[in-house]
Amino acid sequence: MLSLDQIRNDTAGCAARIHLNNAGAALPPDPVPETVTEYIRLEARIGGYEAADQYAARLAGFYASMARFLNTESRNIAFATSATDAYARALSAVPWQPGDVVLTTENDYVSNQIAFLSLKKRFQIRLLRARDQEAGGVDLEDMDYLIRQHEPKLVAVTHVPTNSGLVQPVAEVGKLCRAHDCWYLVDACQSAGQLALDVEEIGCDFLSGTMRKYMRGPRGAGFLYASNRVFAEGLEMLLPDMRSGRWTSPDHYEPAADARRFEYWEMAPALILGSQAAVEYAQQVGMDWIEPRVRELSALTRSLLADLPGVRVLDKGADLCGIVTAHNPAWDPHDLLDYLWERNINARVTPNYVARIDFPRKGVKWALRISPHYYNTEAEIRMAVDAIAGYQGK
């Protein structure tokens, strides 16, 4: 395992800023931009196709690295341009019929909720949401009841919502889905890289994620896990191309035998290589250290924020992670971010349009989101909270 000093030395941004927007885009370790730049320079020297030919073996290494990270096989991994792109490819693979049910939660990601509503409008599916417990997080008894009553075609759960530090019990939901033979899709956009992920333990058919957040990879890169059951049942994404399928005769094609059926031919090799560098760096650091480290830093953040006059920490649930949300009615959200930026602190404001169910219940229209990562220090957390304490508003 690398030491914290080495990790911070490998992270150029640590020298100049306190970066607490890892739920938006984390600071990459040096091997990531170095790998991306090296490949782009090779393309400039010898040509794009020729560079891809020379790097064919290394490009294949992404799938092996990502598979180890998720406890699966290379054949179950597809590269995508983002978590939303990966998620949409999975949704498009489900053979929707009018009246089919999608069962989700009240804390699913905004883009997913919009996608469900689009499916409702186009295919006349039914959208159901399992209710939250009073303490926060999906009510598994209600989820079980809705599965039994409505036999959903798909159950979809966001592991960690963007607007809260809540961690949903995705493995427990997976057990319900397996017991009732539902397709199960997990959005790991905010959990991959801060929480250990094991797709066998989760029991999902699909799991989507991004590289730019806690994975510390490049923007424009994501991934999709597809289970062997997906291949056995013949699920494939809508509108495949010559990578996702093979044109066998003028009127027939065959989908790829593995998760490549969820890829398009045109991808950015530099971002695939940068993603591999990010995955391997995370494995070098070790998820057994990363996860508790992130939880400790976020717990410290919540504790310090809760002690500030007028500040309410908004995170609810039995299991909380590295996203910390807080609100003070005296704060001006945009002015607060500018104030922190001037003090070399990166944070983010989460607006109401990403949490149309959660925020009204909490009585807020926006939240300050602070999301530490393992390369942050306790001293940085204290400096950031001290800065917030000194903010006087407009």
C-alpha positions, 0 to 999 in steps of 0.5 A: 500500500502507498503512504498518504505522503506518496499518494499526495505527491502523486496528486498534483492538485493537492499542492494548490487546492483543498479539493472536496468535490470528489463526488463531481470529479476527483483529482487524478493521480499522476499516472492517469494524465501521463498515460492519456497524454503519452497515447495522444502524442503517439497518435499525433506521431503515427496515426490513430489506427496505427497507435491503437494497433500498437496498444492492442494488448494494453487496451485489452488490459482495461477489461481485466483490471476492471473485472478484478476491481468488481470481482468478475471476468473480462467478458462481463465488462464494457467500456462506455463514455459515462455512467449515464451512457452505460446506464442507458445502454443497459436500459435499452437492452430490456425488451419493454412491453406496455404495462411492464413495471420498473421498480426504483427508489425515492433516491435514484439519480436524477438522470435515471428518474428522467430515463424512467419517465421517458420509458413511461411516455414511450413504452407505457411502462409503469414506474413505482418507487419503494418508499424510504424508511423514516431514518433514511434509505429504502424500506426493504419490506416495501421493496419486497412487497412491491416486487411480490405484488407487481412482478417488475420487469426491472428493479433499479437502485442507485447505490449512492445518490448524488444529493446525499451521503446515503448508501443503499443496501444494494446486496439486500435488494439483489437477494430479493431480485434473485428470489423473484427473477427480476432484472436488476440494475445498479447505478454505482456512479458515486460509489465506485472508487470509495466503496468496495464493489463485488458484483457477485455479492450484490447480485446484479445483472447490470452495474454502471459507473463513471471514472471521473468521480471517486475512481480518479480517472479521466472524464468521458469514460465509464463502464458497464458490468453485464452478468452472464445471465444477460448473455444467456437470455440474449439481452443486447442494447438497442441499435448495436454497431459493428463492434456490438454485433457481427453482420453475418448476411444481408439481413442478419447479424449476431450480437457479440458473445460478451459485454462488447455487445454494449460497446460501440466501435468508436471509443477513445483509446487514450481514455480507456488506457487512462481508466486502466491506470486509475483502476490499477492505482486504486487497487495499489492503494487498496479498497480495504484502506480507501473505504474506511479512510473516506468514511472517517473523513466524511464523519469528521466533516459532518461532525464539524459542520453540525457544530456550526451555528445555523448549519443543518447536516442533511444526510440520513440513513444507517450507512453513510459514505463520502458525500456530506450535505449541509444547509444554512438558510443564511448562506447564498449558494453561489456566493458561498462557492465563490468565497470558498474558491477564493480560499483555494477550496473546491466544493459544490452546490447541489440544486433542487432539480436533482432531488425533487423528492428528497429535498422537499422532505428535508425542507431545502431547495439546495445543499452544500455538498462536500465530498472528501477522498482518501488523499485529503487530510484531516487538516484540510477538512478542518480548514474548509469547515473553518472557512465556512464558519467565517462566511458572512454571506452577501 
